[in-house]
């Protein structure tokens, strides 16, 4: 039986019923729905809208349903949606009193509350998973704080950088993601319950009671907005999309750096696959999958933005389309962050290969220009002189560290013997001690700064 059948002379057709139902996916909200219903029933009893005895009976019935679903004794099935399931099961267990649960409430404010409860818990989980990922990156940074690797721009070798600085860069990205989830959690922590269908309720409810019971920071201030607001879903999907964007960048680096052409990292066998035809292959399928799933999450963000863009106030059935994108995004996000954290915990760095590569491609050319500038040559002129030196190296098939002092002085009399040290890979990386720079000390400061900011989570 539908909760709304009294108005109709004929039952809903089977195909329309199948198209309309949402229990197949919103059953994930069963815990949130029962939790909110217990709080609502408690408030109804305290406000005298139903008797204290009825309130207690309803709450006990709801708690028994939750226990049975949790332990597998009860399957969530046979109803239009999770709200109908819970109410129908409650009436089966406690009789007519169960029908009083929906007093002063609509499915509109009910589902809005359920989704906020669920999304709030999901944001908390996302924060903890991101924290574990950042801690893994920090461990890699600490382990390799004395090692040097190539830094790239335009996927061309640019300058030598500290390995810890590299891992700290990704920690910064994921720390911003963590902050975003914490901020959106705060914004979504507003309770719609009490808004009823759209106009509020004529019953003498006390929304502060349910707010406190459910741990919300505030109650919604406009019932029209409260039942139709899904900004928090869009925000969650946006935050998840940025996490996936950052993971996808790390995936690309992993795929490149573990290739034979680069050889900087060694992907663990436990997180690799092979080829069905080529016995020698060791494929980075997991990073490729994570990179591929990024587009899936982006699609869900576009989906919810498209859904809400033209909706008139207040509630519309279109909003049922917020749940499947949310649930799939949540599952995708959690699985990708988890698998990459595990992969990074076992990845190995070929520090010798990285150090050797860091000195190639005239990566210390900026240090030559800086040397001249520090000795009074205008930087633009220093840049031009250095460009000529690089061209000389290309023509003579030499590297910058292989040049003699005489060869440097062929291009400028400003050069002295200490330039030979300035163009070495190690000196180049260690010379940049500014905040966020590539020196060992700067990288160590970066690690400590990230740890400090991470503590509040």
C-alpha positions in Angstrom: 0.0 0.0 0.0 1.3 3.5 -0.9 1.4 6.2 1.7 -0.6 8.4 -0.6 -3.3 6.1 -2.1 -6.3 7.6 -0.5 -6.7 10.2 -3.3 -6.7 7.7 -6.2 -9.4 5.5 -7.6 -7.0 3.1 -9.4 -3.7 1.6 -8.3 -0.5 2.7 -10.0 0.4 0.6 -13.1 3.3 -1.8 -12.7 5.5 0.0 -15.3 4.8 3.4 -13.7 5.5 1.9 -10.2 8.8 0.5 -11.4 9.8 3.7 -13.0 8.8 5.8 -9.9 10.4 3.6 -7.2 13.7 4.5 -5.5 14.0 1.8 -2.8 16.5 0.0 -5.0 19.1 2.7 -4.3 17.7 4.9 -1.5 17.7 1.9 0.8 21.2 3.0 1.7 19.5 5.8 3.7 17.8 3.3 6.1 20.0 4.2 9.1 19.7 7.9 8.5 15.9 7.6 8.0 15.4 5.6 11.2 17.7 7.9 13.2 15.8 10.9 12.0 12.5 9.2 12.7 13.5 8.4 16.3 14.4 12.0 16.9 11.1 13.2 15.3 9.0 10.8 17.4 10.9 11.9 20.5 10.1 15.5 19.7 6.4 14.8 19.0 6.2 13.2 22.5 7.9 16.0 24.3 5.8 18.6 22.6 2.5 16.7 23.5 1.6 16.2 19.8 1.5 12.5 20.6 1.5 11.0 24.0 4.8 10.1 25.7 3.8 6.4 25.7 3.1 6.5 21.9 6.4 8.2 21.4 8.3 5.5 23.4 6.5 2.7 21.5 7.3 4.2 18.2 11.0 4.7 19.1 11.3 1.2 20.4 9.7 -0.1 17.2 12.1 1.9 15.0 15.1 0.7 17.0 14.1 -2.9 16.5 13.8 -2.4 12.8 17.3 -0.8 12.7 18.7 -3.8 14.7 17.1 -6.3 12.4 18.3 -4.6 9.2 21.8 -4.3 10.7 22.1 -8.0 11.6 20.5 -9.2 8.3 17.3 -10.5 9.8 15.2 -8.0 7.8 15.7 -7.1 4.1 14.9 -3.6 2.9 12.4 -4.4 0.1 8.8 -4.3 -1.0 8.1 -0.6 -0.8 8.2 2.5 -3.0 11.1 4.1 -1.1 13.0 3.6 2.2 10.7 6.0 4.0 7.6 3.9 3.1 9.4 0.7 4.0 10.3 2.0 7.5 6.8 3.3 8.2 5.1 0.2 6.8 7.4 -2.1 8.9 6.8 0.0 11.9 3.0 -0.4 11.6 3.4 -4.1 11.2 5.3 -4.3 14.5 3.4 -1.8 16.7 0.1 -1.4 15.0 -2.0 1.8 14.5 0.4 3.8 16.7 3.0 3.5 14.0 0.8 5.6 11.7 1.3 8.6 14.0 5.0 8.8 13.2 4.5 10.9 10.1 2.6 13.6 12.0 4.0 17.1 11.3 6.4 15.7 8.7 6.5 15.2 4.9 8.6 12.9 2.8 10.1 16.2 1.4 11.7 17.3 4.6 12.3 13.7 5.6 14.4 12.8 2.6 16.2 16.2 2.8 17.2 15.4 6.4 18.2 11.8 5.6 20.4 13.0 2.8 22.1 15.5 5.0 22.7 13.0 7.7 24.1 10.5 5.2 26.3 13.1 3.4 27.6 14.5 6.7 28.8 11.0 7.7 30.2 10.5 4.2 32.2 13.8 4.4 33.6 12.6 7.8 34.7 9.4 6.1 36.2 11.2 3.2 38.3 13.4 5.5 39.7 10.4 7.3 40.6 8.6 4.1 42.3 11.7 2.8 44.2 12.1 6.0 45.5 8.5 5.6 46.6 9.3 2.1 48.4 12.5 3.2 50.1 10.7 6.0 51.4 8.1 3.4 52.7 10.9 1.2 54.4 12.5 4.3 56.1 9.2 5.1 57.5 9.1 1.5 58.6 12.7 1.8 60.4 12.1 5.1 62.0 8.9 3.7 63.3 10.8 0.6 64.0 14.2 2.0 67.7 14.0 1.0 67.1 12.8 -2.5 66.9 14.8 -5.7 64.7 14.2 -8.8 63.9 16.1 -12.0 61.2 18.7 -11.9 59.2 19.2 -15.1 57.3 21.9 -16.8 55.6 21.2 -20.1 56.7 17.6 -19.4 60.3 18.7 -20.1 63.0 18.7 -17.5 63.1 22.1 -15.9 65.1 22.1 -12.6 66.3 19.6 -10.0 63.9 19.4 -7.1 63.8 17.6 -3.8 61.8 14.4 -3.7 60.1 15.5 -0.5 59.1 18.7 -2.2 57.4 16.6 -4.9 55.4 14.5 -2.4 54.6 17.6 -0.4 53.0 19.1 -3.5 50.5 16.3 -3.6 50.0 16.6 0.2 49.1 20.2 -0.3 46.5 19.3 -3.0 44.9 16.6 -0.8 45.0 18.9 2.2 43.0 21.5 0.3 40.6 18.7 -0.5 40.3 17.8 3.2 39.6 21.4 4.0 36.9 21.5 1.4 35.1 18.5 2.8 35.4 20.0 6.3 33.9 23.3 5.1 31.1 21.7 3.1 30.3 19.5 6.1 29.8 22.6 8.2 27.5 24.2 5.6 25.4 21.0 5.2 25.0 20.7 8.9 21.6 22.5 8.9 18.4 20.5 9.6 15.5 20.7 7.2 13.2 18.6 9.4 10.2 20.6 10.5 9.8 22.2 7.1 7.1 19.6 6.2 6.1 19.6 2.5 7.2 23.2 1.8 5.2 25.6 4.0 6.2 24.5 7.5 3.8 22.9 9.9 0.8 24.0 11.9 1.7 21.6 14.7 3.5 23.1 17.8 6.8 21.4 17.0 10.1 22.3 18.7 12.7 22.0 16.0 15.5 22.6 18.5 14.8 19.2 20.2 15.3 17.3 16.9 18.2 19.5 16.0 20.0 18.7 19.2 19.1 15.0 19.0 20.5 14.7 15.4 23.6 16.8 16.1 22.8 19.5 13.6 24.5 22.9 14.0 21.3 24.9 13.1 17.8 24.6 11.7 16.9 25.7 8.2 15.4 29.2 8.1 13.2 28.9 5.1 11.0 25.8 4.5 10.7 26.4 0.7 14.5 26.4 0.4 15.0 23.6 2.9 13.0 20.9 1.1 14.4 21.8 -2.4 18.1 22.6 -1.5 20.6 20.1 -2.9 23.5 22.5 -3.0 25.3 20.2 -0.4 25.1 17.3 -2.9 26.6 19.4 -5.7 29.3 20.6 -3.3 30.1 17.1 -2.2 30.4 16.0 -5.8 32.6 19.0 -6.6 34.9 18.3 -3.7 35.1 14.6 -4.8 35.8 15.7 -8.4 38.8 17.7 -7.3 40.1 14.8 -5.2 39.8 12.7 -8.3 41.5 15.4 -10.4 44.5 15.4 -8.0 44.6 11.6 -7.9 44.5 11.5 -11.6 47.5 13.7 -11.8 49.3 11.5 -9.4 48.2 8.5 -11.5 49.7 10.1 -14.6 53.0 10.7 -12.8 53.0 7.1 -11.6 52.4 5.7 -15.0 55.2 7.8 -16.5 57.7 7.4 -13.7 57.3 3.6 -13.5 57.8 3.2 -17.3 61.0 1.8 -18.7 61.6 5.1 -20.4 61.7 7.0 -17.1 62.5 4.2 -14.5 62.2 6.5 -11.5 59.8 4.4 -9.5 59.0 0.7 -9.3 55.3 -0.1 -9.0 54.7 -3.0 -6.6 53.9 -6.4 -8.1 50.9 -6.6 -5.8 49.4 -3.6 -7.5 50.3 -4.4 -11.1 48.9 -6.6 -13.8 50.3 -8.5 -16.8 49.5 -9.1 -20.4 47.6 -12.0 -21.8 49.9 -12.2 -24.8 53.2 -10.4 -23.8 54.9 -12.2 -21.0 57.3 -9.4 -20.2 54.6 -6.8 -19.5 54.0 -5.2 -16.1 51.1 -2.8 -16.5 49.9 0.1 -14.3 46.3 -0.9 -14.6 45.3 0.5 -11.2 46.6 4.0 -11.8 44.9 3.8 -15.2 41.6 2.8 -13.7 41.7 5.6 -11.1 42.5 8.1 -13.9 39.6 6.7 -15.9 37.2 6.8 -13.0 37.8 10.5 -12.7 35.6 11.2 -15.7 32.9 9.1 -14.1 32.8 11.4 -11.1 32.9 14.5 -13.2 29.9 13.2 -15.0 28.0 12.9 -11.7 28.8 16.5 -10.9 27.4 17.7 -14.2 24.4 15.5 -13.7 23.4 17.1 -10.4 24.1 20.6 -11.7 21.9 19.9 -14.7 19.2 18.5 -12.5 18.9 21.5 -10.2 19.4 24.3 -12.7 15.8 24.8 -13.8 13.7 23.6 -10.9 10.9 25.9 -9.7 10.3 26.2 -5.9 9.8 24.1 -4.0 10.2 20.3 -4.1 10.1 18.4 -7.4 10.5 14.7 -8.1 13.6 15.5 -10.2 15.5 15.7 -6.9 15.2 11.9 -6.6 18.0 12.0 -9.1 20.5 13.3 -6.5 21.0 9.9 -4.9 22.5 7.5 -7.5 25.1 10.1 -8.5 26.0 10.7 -4.9 26.2 7.1 -3.9 28.3 6.1 -6.9 30.6 9.1 -6.4 31.0 8.1 -2.8 31.9 4.5 -3.6 34.2 5.5 -6.4 36.0 8.2 -4.3 36.5 5.9 -1.3 37.8 3.0 -3.4 40.2 5.1 -5.4 41.7 6.9 -2.3 42.0 3.6 -0.5 43.7 1.7 -3.3 46.1 4.6 -4.0 47.1 4.9 -0.4 47.9 1.2 -0.3 49.8 1.4 -3.6 51.9 4.3 -2.4 52.8 2.5 0.8 54.6 -0.2 -1.3 56.1 1.9 -4.1 59.9 2.0 -4.4 62.0 4.9 -5.7 65.0 4.4 -7.9 66.9 7.4 -6.3 70.0 6.9 -8.3 68.2 7.0 -11.6 66.2 10.1 -10.5 69.4 11.9 -9.4 71.1 11.2 -12.7 68.1 12.3 -14.7 67.8 15.5 -12.6 71.1 16.8 -14.0 70.2 16.2 -17.7 68.5 18.5 -20.2 70.6 21.5 -19.0 68.4 21.6 -15.9 70.8 23.8 -14.0 70.7 26.6 -16.7 68.7 28.8 -14.4 71.4 28.5 -11.8 73.9 29.9 -14.4 71.6 32.9 -15.1 71.1 33.4 -11.4 74.9 33.3 -10.8 75.4 36.1 -13.3 72.5 38.1 -11.8 73.9 37.8 -8.3 77.2 39.2 -9.6 75.6 42.3 -11.0 74.5 41.3 -14.5 70.9 42.4 -15.2 68.8 39.2 -15.3 67.6 39.6 -18.8 71.2 39.9 -20.0 72.1 37.0 -17.8 69.3 34.9 -19.4 70.6 35.7 -22.9 74.2 34.8 -22.0 73.0 31.5 -20.5 71.0 30.7 -23.6 74.2 31.1 -25.7 76.0 28.8 -23.2 73.3 26.1 -23.6 73.5 26.4 -27.4 77.3 26.0 -27.1 76.7 22.8 -25.1 74.3 21.4 -27.7 76.8 22.1 -30.5 79.7 20.6 -28.6 77.6 17.8 -27.1 78.5 18.7 -23.5 76.5 19.2 -20.3 76.7 22.3 -18.2 78.5 20.5 -15.3 81.1 19.2 -17.8 82.1 22.7 -19.0 85.5 24.1 -17.8 85.9 27.6 -16.3 87.5 28.8 -19.5 84.5 27.7 -21.5 82.2 29.7 -19.1 84.5 32.7 -19.3 84.3 32.5 -23.2 80.8 33.8 -22.7 81.3 36.2 -19.8 84.2 37.4 -17.8 82.0 37.6 -14.7 82.3 33.8 -14.2 84.7 32.6 -11.5 85.7 29.2 -10.3 82.6 28.8 -8.0 80.3 28.6 -11.0 81.5 25.0 -11.4 79.9 24.1 -8.1 76.8 26.2 -8.8 75.8 24.1 -11.8 75.9 20.7 -10.1 72.6 19.0 -9.5 72.8 18.9 -5.7 73.8 22.6 -5.4 71.0 23.6 -7.7 68.3 21.9 -5.5 69.9 22.9 -2.2 70.2 26.5 -3.4 66.5 27.2 -3.2 65.8 27.5 0.5 62.8 29.8 0.2 59.5 28.7 1.8 58.2 25.8 -0.3 61.6 25.5 -2.2 63.6 22.5 -3.2 66.3 22.5 -0.5 66.4 19.8 2.1 65.7 22.2 4.8 62.8 23.8 3.0 61.3 20.4 2.3 61.6 19.5 6.0 59.8 22.7 6.9 57.1 21.8 4.4 56.6 18.4 6.0 56.2 19.9 9.4 53.8 22.6 8.2 51.6 20.0 6.5 51.6 17.8 9.7 50.6 20.8 11.8 47.7 21.7 9.5 46.6 18.0 9.3 46.3 17.7 13.1 43.0 19.5 13.3 41.4 16.6 11.3 
